Amino acid sequence: MTPPPALLIAGHGTRDESGAEALRTLVRVLGERHPDVPVAGGFFGSSPASLPLDEAVDGLVARGVSRLAVVPLLLAPTGPVTEALPAALARATERHPRLAHVCGAELGPHPKLLDVLERRLDEALGGGARRPEDRARTTVLLVGRGTTDPQANAEVVRAARLLWEGRGFAGVETAFVARTAPDVPAGLDRCRTLAAAAGAGAAGRIVVLPYFFFPGGLLERLRMQTEGWAAAHPATEVLGAGVLGTPAELAEVVMERYHAAAGDPLLSAATCDGRAAAEDARETAGAARATASPAADTGER
């Protein structure tokens, strides 16, 4: 029987050690739950300070792995970031010409991750039993990292709509930390205007919800922007929610993407196309796309 391909979790580079430790935890949990599947994880792009993806690949090859199912630890295709992952995997192919890989879809906005976002909102509101009125007077600002790619930004807007549906919040608006509009202050302005239009006035409340996995510099920038706006608008209650983190639901979604990718009959030396993966996720709830790479045998891309 052919052994299953290894699972390689590919996160976007972070210089924050807490993000690296979170990925180590996710790898450990998945390895314990699925002992028949070799699991490793690493970061690509932005010169990660620890856990580089190249070393994760080399470690799997040293364990006898010849096939990889790569799951991007991304919530959406993110412009230039999606170009860095194929480059990282091309380098791995150059070092290990017999290595084959297929790439799964990004992770969001998966229903299980929307449930985690809802939990982060409840935590920000104080947890415990709540009345429907508590949500009805709360507007959520879902904040993505921001990119120059319109499709990646549109995925954040789609997540906001799905988060709003049926959950009883007054509204879910979107903003971005950098590179595109609306920025965080503009998003907070809109939330305040909508609350006033709905009759909530100064009694309205805004929860700022990060749409990314790990703490770090991005979260600090978001908090600074939020605190600056809140100081200028003391009559509006502004609360900050936590990042997604690595809850049990994340491990489940990663394995769904893994199984979708590993079941692809085209599993061979392949390139990862983040945009196509996101389209497949919309159409088939997580199916993966793999394309044959003519560089597989030559070590050239």
NUFI-38784 format. One record per residue (C-alpha): residue number from 1; x, y, z. Coordinates in steps of 0.02 Angstrom, whole numbers, plus 50000, padded with zeros to 5 digits. Layout:
# NUFI-38784
<rec i="NUM" x="X" y="Y" z="Z"/>
...
# end
This chain:
# NUFI-38784
<rec i="1" x="50000" y="50000" z="50000"/>
<rec i="2" x="50065" y="50172" z="49952"/>
<rec i="3" x="50093" y="50279" z="50108"/>
<rec i="4" x="49995" y="50441" z="50118"/>
<rec i="5" x="50084" y="50601" z="50069"/>
<rec i="6" x="50156" y="50707" z="50207"/>
<rec i="7" x="50063" y="50861" z="50265"/>
<rec i="8" x="50162" y="51022" z="50248"/>
<rec i="9" x="50082" y="51174" z="50329"/>
<rec i="10" x="50145" y="51334" z="50247"/>
<rec i="11" x="50120" y="51494" z="50345"/>
<rec i="12" x="50163" y="51669" z="50288"/>
<rec i="13" x="50323" y="51731" z="50367"/>
<rec i="14" x="50318" y="51807" z="50540"/>
<rec i="15" x="50456" y="51879" z="50648"/>
<rec i="16" x="50350" y="51855" z="50804"/>
<rec i="17" x="50403" y="51705" z="50906"/>
<rec i="18" x="50226" y="51678" z="50971"/>
<rec i="19" x="50170" y="51644" z="50792"/>
<rec i="20" x="50309" y="51517" z="50770"/>
<rec i="21" x="50262" y="51432" z="50933"/>
<rec i="22" x="50080" y="51425" z="50879"/>
<rec i="23" x="50130" y="51337" z="50719"/>
<rec i="24" x="50237" y="51214" z="50816"/>
<rec i="25" x="50086" y="51176" z="50925"/>
<rec i="26" x="49975" y="51149" z="50773"/>
<rec i="27" x="50102" y="51030" z="50696"/>
<rec i="28" x="50118" y="50934" z="50860"/>
<rec i="29" x="49928" y="50918" z="50882"/>
<rec i="30" x="49903" y="50856" z="50703"/>
<rec i="31" x="50047" y="50734" z="50720"/>
<rec i="32" x="49971" y="50661" z="50878"/>
<rec i="33" x="49797" y="50648" z="50802"/>
<rec i="34" x="49857" y="50574" z="50637"/>
<rec i="35" x="50011" y="50468" z="50675"/>
<rec i="36" x="50003" y="50388" z="50502"/>
<rec i="37" x="50034" y="50556" z="50416"/>
<rec i="38" x="50205" y="50641" z="50428"/>
<rec i="39" x="50174" y="50824" z="50474"/>
<rec i="40" x="50286" y="50976" z="50469"/>
<rec i="41" x="50262" y="51162" z="50457"/>
<rec i="42" x="50360" y="51318" z="50416"/>
<rec i="43" x="50349" y="51497" z="50357"/>
<rec i="44" x="50384" y="51569" z="50184"/>
<rec i="45" x="50411" y="51750" z="50133"/>
<rec i="46" x="50463" y="51902" z="50237"/>
<rec i="47" x="50623" y="51819" z="50298"/>
<rec i="48" x="50546" y="51722" z="50442"/>
<rec i="49" x="50653" y="51724" z="50598"/>
<rec i="50" x="50614" y="51543" z="50638"/>
<rec i="51" x="50535" y="51388" z="50561"/>
<rec i="52" x="50581" y="51422" z="50379"/>
<rec i="53" x="50482" y="51317" z="50257"/>
<rec i="54" x="50642" y="51254" z="50173"/>
<rec i="55" x="50697" y="51170" z="50334"/>
<rec i="56" x="50526" y="51091" z="50359"/>
<rec i="57" x="50535" y="51015" z="50184"/>
<rec i="58" x="50713" y="50954" z="50212"/>
<rec i="59" x="50660" y="50873" z="50375"/>
<rec i="60" x="50518" y="50778" z="50291"/>
<rec i="61" x="50631" y="50718" z="50152"/>
<rec i="62" x="50755" y="50657" z="50283"/>
<rec i="63" x="50613" y="50553" z="50354"/>
<rec i="64" x="50591" y="50466" z="50185"/>
<rec i="65" x="50448" y="50572" z="50120"/>
<rec i="66" x="50433" y="50586" z="49932"/>
<rec i="67" x="50259" y="50665" z="49916"/>
<rec i="68" x="50189" y="50821" z="49997"/>
<rec i="69" x="50013" y="50890" z="50014"/>
<rec i="70" x="50041" y="51074" z="50052"/>
<rec i="71" x="49907" y="51171" z="50149"/>
<rec i="72" x="49933" y="51360" z="50148"/>
<rec i="73" x="49899" y="51434" z="50320"/>
<rec i="74" x="49811" y="51580" z="50238"/>
<rec i="75" x="49634" y="51644" z="50251"/>
<rec i="76" x="49633" y="51707" z="50072"/>
<rec i="77" x="49748" y="51728" z="49924"/>
<rec i="78" x="49854" y="51876" z="49974"/>
<rec i="79" x="49927" y="51956" z="49820"/>
<rec i="80" x="50117" y="51943" z="49814"/>
<rec i="81" x="50115" y="51818" z="49957"/>
<rec i="82" x="50039" y="51684" z="49846"/>
<rec i="83" x="50186" y="51705" z="49728"/>
<rec i="84" x="50311" y="51670" z="49867"/>
<rec i="85" x="50242" y="51496" z="49907"/>
<rec i="86" x="50267" y="51426" z="49731"/>
<rec i="87" x="50443" y="51498" z="49734"/>
<rec i="88" x="50481" y="51414" z="49900"/>
<rec i="89" x="50416" y="51248" z="49836"/>
<rec i="90" x="50514" y="51268" z="49675"/>
<rec i="91" x="50672" y="51284" z="49779"/>
<rec i="92" x="50625" y="51124" z="49870"/>
<rec i="93" x="50605" y="51036" z="49704"/>
<rec i="94" x="50777" y="51096" z="49650"/>
<rec i="95" x="50855" y="51023" z="49807"/>
<rec i="96" x="50751" y="50864" z="49800"/>
<rec i="97" x="50711" y="50825" z="49616"/>
<rec i="98" x="50612" y="50667" z="49660"/>
<rec i="99" x="50496" y="50762" z="49777"/>
<rec i="100" x="50315" y="50782" z="49720"/>
<rec i="101" x="50188" y="50904" z="49790"/>
<rec i="102" x="50010" y="50964" z="49772"/>
<rec i="103" x="49936" y="51120" z="49851"/>
<rec i="104" x="49771" y="51131" z="49943"/>
<rec i="105" x="49655" y="51279" z="49956"/>
<rec i="106" x="49670" y="51423" z="50079"/>
<rec i="107" x="49574" y="51401" z="50241"/>
<rec i="108" x="49446" y="51540" z="50243"/>
<rec i="109" x="49311" y="51580" z="50262"/>
<rec i="110" x="49275" y="51401" z="50317"/>
<rec i="111" x="49116" y="51382" z="50424"/>
<rec i="112" x="49218" y="51313" z="50569"/>
<rec i="113" x="49330" y="51465" z="50567"/>
<rec i="114" x="49179" y="51579" z="50562"/>
<rec i="115" x="49123" y="51492" z="50721"/>
<rec i="116" x="49292" y="51532" z="50799"/>
<rec i="117" x="49272" y="51715" z="50749"/>
<rec i="118" x="49101" y="51715" z="50832"/>
<rec i="119" x="49180" y="51644" z="50989"/>
<rec i="120" x="49312" y="51780" z="50988"/>
<rec i="121" x="49173" y="51909" z="50978"/>
<rec i="122" x="49083" y="51833" z="51127"/>
<rec i="123" x="49246" y="51833" z="51224"/>
<rec i="124" x="49268" y="52018" z="51186"/>
<rec i="125" x="49090" y="52051" z="51244"/>
<rec i="126" x="49124" y="51965" z="51409"/>
<rec i="127" x="49072" y="51785" z="51378"/>
<rec i="128" x="48938" y="51693" z="51474"/>
<rec i="129" x="48751" y="51700" z="51442"/>
<rec i="130" x="48703" y="51850" z="51336"/>
<rec i="131" x="48540" y="51927" z="51282"/>
<rec i="132" x="48497" y="51953" z="51098"/>
<rec i="133" x="48499" y="52140" z="51131"/>
<rec i="134" x="48685" y="52131" z="51169"/>
<rec i="135" x="48723" y="52080" z="50991"/>
<rec i="136" x="48588" y="52188" z="50915"/>
<rec i="137" x="48676" y="52345" z="50976"/>
<rec i="138" x="48849" y="52283" z="50924"/>
<rec i="139" x="48931" y="52320" z="50757"/>
<rec i="140" x="49083" y="52216" z="50710"/>
<rec i="141" x="49232" y="52281" z="50612"/>
<rec i="142" x="49321" y="52132" z="50532"/>
<rec i="143" x="49499" y="52187" z="50492"/>
<rec i="144" x="49610" y="52101" z="50364"/>
<rec i="145" x="49795" y="52132" z="50334"/>
<rec i="146" x="49763" y="52219" z="50166"/>
<rec i="147" x="49845" y="52187" z="49998"/>
<rec i="148" x="49855" y="52262" z="49824"/>
<rec i="149" x="49758" y="52112" z="49756"/>
<rec i="150" x="49571" y="52156" z="49743"/>
<rec i="151" x="49519" y="51973" z="49750"/>
<rec i="152" x="49610" y="51945" z="49914"/>
<rec i="153" x="49524" y="52098" z="49989"/>
<rec i="154" x="49357" y="52039" z="49922"/>
<rec i="155" x="49380" y="51876" z="50018"/>
<rec i="156" x="49382" y="51976" z="50180"/>
<rec i="157" x="49220" y="52060" z="50129"/>
<rec i="158" x="49144" y="51890" z="50091"/>
<rec i="159" x="49196" y="51826" z="50263"/>
<rec i="160" x="49114" y="51978" z="50343"/>
<rec i="161" x="48950" y="51942" z="50255"/>
<rec i="162" x="48953" y="51759" z="50306"/>
<rec i="163" x="48994" y="51808" z="50486"/>
<rec i="164" x="48847" y="51927" z="50491"/>
<rec i="165" x="48717" y="51804" z="50423"/>
<rec i="166" x="48604" y="51739" z="50561"/>
<rec i="167" x="48714" y="51790" z="50708"/>
<rec i="168" x="48614" y="51939" z="50766"/>
<rec i="169" x="48745" y="52076" z="50758"/>
<rec i="170" x="48691" y="52248" z="50699"/>
<rec i="171" x="48815" y="52235" z="50558"/>
<rec i="172" x="48986" y="52172" z="50507"/>
<rec i="173" x="49095" y="52297" z="50415"/>
<rec i="174" x="49270" y="52275" z="50345"/>
<rec i="175" x="49433" y="52372" z="50353"/>
<rec i="176" x="49617" y="52338" z="50321"/>
<rec i="177" x="49775" y="52372" z="50418"/>
<rec i="178" x="49874" y="52430" z="50265"/>
<rec i="179" x="49887" y="52445" z="50076"/>
<rec i="180" x="49703" y="52469" z="50035"/>
<rec i="181" x="49546" y="52560" z="50088"/>
<rec i="182" x="49451" y="52574" z="50198"/>
<rec i="183" x="49583" y="52588" z="50334"/>
<rec i="184" x="49540" y="52554" z="50516"/>
<rec i="185" x="49488" y="52732" z="50562"/>
<rec i="186" x="49376" y="52743" z="50409"/>
<rec i="187" x="49299" y="52574" z="50452"/>
<rec i="188" x="49265" y="52632" z="50630"/>
<rec i="189" x="49187" y="52792" z="50562"/>
<rec i="190" x="49069" y="52688" z="50457"/>
<rec i="191" x="49023" y="52576" z="50603"/>
<rec i="192" x="48984" y="52730" z="50708"/>
<rec i="193" x="48878" y="52806" z="50568"/>
<rec i="194" x="48780" y="52645" z="50545"/>
<rec i="195" x="48749" y="52631" z="50732"/>
<rec i="196" x="48681" y="52809" z="50735"/>
<rec i="197" x="48571" y="52775" z="50583"/>
<rec i="198" x="48501" y="52622" z="50672"/>
<rec i="199" x="48455" y="52726" z="50823"/>
<rec i="200" x="48592" y="52660" z="50937"/>
<rec i="201" x="48679" y="52828" z="50947"/>
<rec i="202" x="48812" y="52840" z="51080"/>
<rec i="203" x="48747" y="52678" z="51154"/>
<rec i="204" x="48812" y="52585" z="51004"/>
<rec i="205" x="48961" y="52471" z="51026"/>
<rec i="206" x="49097" y="52418" z="50905"/>
<rec i="207" x="49203" y="52261" z="50918"/>
<rec i="208" x="49363" y="52263" z="50815"/>
<rec i="209" x="49396" y="52084" z="50757"/>
<rec i="210" x="49565" y="52037" z="50680"/>
<rec i="211" x="49552" y="51922" z="50530"/>
<rec i="212" x="49721" y="51838" z="50548"/>
<rec i="213" x="49791" y="51691" z="50643"/>
<rec i="214" x="49936" y="51754" z="50748"/>
<rec i="215" x="49980" y="51901" z="50860"/>
<rec i="216" x="50130" y="52007" z="50813"/>
<rec i="217" x="50168" y="52169" z="50726"/>
<rec i="218" x="50008" y="52169" z="50624"/>
<rec i="219" x="49901" y="52154" z="50780"/>
<rec i="220" x="50000" y="52292" z="50867"/>
<rec i="221" x="49970" y="52409" z="50719"/>
<rec i="222" x="49785" y="52369" z="50725"/>
<rec i="223" x="49777" y="52404" z="50912"/>
<rec i="224" x="49867" y="52569" z="50893"/>
<rec i="225" x="49748" y="52625" z="50755"/>
<rec i="226" x="49598" y="52570" z="50858"/>
<rec i="227" x="49657" y="52655" z="51017"/>
<rec i="228" x="49692" y="52817" z="50924"/>
<rec i="229" x="49516" y="52820" z="50852"/>
<rec i="230" x="49435" y="52773" z="51018"/>
<rec i="231" x="49527" y="52914" z="51107"/>
<rec i="232" x="49454" y="53038" z="50981"/>
<rec i="233" x="49278" y="52967" z="51002"/>
<rec i="234" x="49255" y="52937" z="51189"/>
<rec i="235" x="49065" y="52923" z="51175"/>
<rec i="236" x="49079" y="52762" z="51073"/>
<rec i="237" x="49120" y="52599" z="51160"/>
<rec i="238" x="49258" y="52508" z="51065"/>
<rec i="239" x="49315" y="52333" z="51111"/>
<rec i="240" x="49456" y="52229" z="51039"/>
<rec i="241" x="49440" y="52043" z="51003"/>
<rec i="242" x="49579" y="51915" z="50994"/>
<rec i="243" x="49656" y="51836" z="50840"/>
<rec i="244" x="49596" y="51669" z="50774"/>
<rec i="245" x="49743" y="51577" z="50850"/>
<rec i="246" x="49758" y="51388" z="50833"/>
<rec i="247" x="49600" y="51313" z="50908"/>
<rec i="248" x="49543" y="51134" z="50877"/>
<rec i="249" x="49437" y="51193" z="50731"/>
<rec i="250" x="49592" y="51251" z="50639"/>
<rec i="251" x="49669" y="51078" z="50648"/>
<rec i="252" x="49507" y="51006" z="50578"/>
<rec i="253" x="49503" y="51127" z="50432"/>
<rec i="254" x="49686" y="51095" z="50391"/>
<rec i="255" x="49651" y="50908" z="50383"/>
<rec i="256" x="49500" y="50937" z="50270"/>
<rec i="257" x="49611" y="51033" z="50150"/>
<rec i="258" x="49745" y="50899" z="50165"/>
<rec i="259" x="49626" y="50756" z="50122"/>
<rec i="260" x="49555" y="50855" z="49975"/>
<rec i="261" x="49730" y="50884" z="49908"/>
<rec i="262" x="49799" y="50711" z="49948"/>
<rec i="263" x="49653" y="50630" z="49856"/>
<rec i="264" x="49696" y="50719" z="49694"/>
<rec i="265" x="49749" y="50590" z="49562"/>
<rec i="266" x="49867" y="50721" z="49489"/>
<rec i="267" x="49978" y="50716" z="49642"/>
<rec i="268" x="50149" y="50740" z="49564"/>
<rec i="269" x="50275" y="50880" z="49556"/>
<rec i="270" x="50159" y="51029" z="49552"/>
<rec i="271" x="50144" y="51215" z="49581"/>
<rec i="272" x="50030" y="51301" z="49705"/>
<rec i="273" x="49914" y="51430" z="49633"/>
<rec i="274" x="49832" y="51522" z="49778"/>
<rec i="275" x="49701" y="51610" z="49673"/>
<rec i="276" x="49643" y="51448" z="49590"/>
<rec i="277" x="49640" y="51361" z="49758"/>
<rec i="278" x="49525" y="51494" z="49827"/>
<rec i="279" x="49409" y="51476" z="49678"/>
<rec i="280" x="49404" y="51288" z="49704"/>
<rec i="281" x="49363" y="51315" z="49887"/>
<rec i="282" x="49212" y="51419" z="49838"/>
<rec i="283" x="49150" y="51295" z="49709"/>
<rec i="284" x="49183" y="51131" z="49797"/>
<rec i="285" x="49201" y="51175" z="49982"/>
<rec i="286" x="49384" y="51140" z="49991"/>
<rec i="287" x="49436" y="51039" z="49838"/>
<rec i="288" x="49618" y="51064" z="49791"/>
<rec i="289" x="49695" y="51104" z="49625"/>
<rec i="290" x="49860" y="51035" z="49563"/>
<rec i="291" x="49946" y="51067" z="49397"/>
<rec i="292" x="50092" y="50969" z="49327"/>
<rec i="293" x="50256" y="51063" z="49328"/>
<rec i="294" x="50374" y="51040" z="49181"/>
<rec i="295" x="50516" y="51091" z="49299"/>
<rec i="296" x="50497" y="50936" z="49406"/>
<rec i="297" x="50629" y="50832" z="49318"/>
<rec i="298" x="50752" y="50971" z="49278"/>
<rec i="299" x="50754" y="51065" z="49442"/>
<rec i="300" x="50714" y="51225" z="49347"/>
<rec i="301" x="50560" y="51332" z="49357"/>
# end
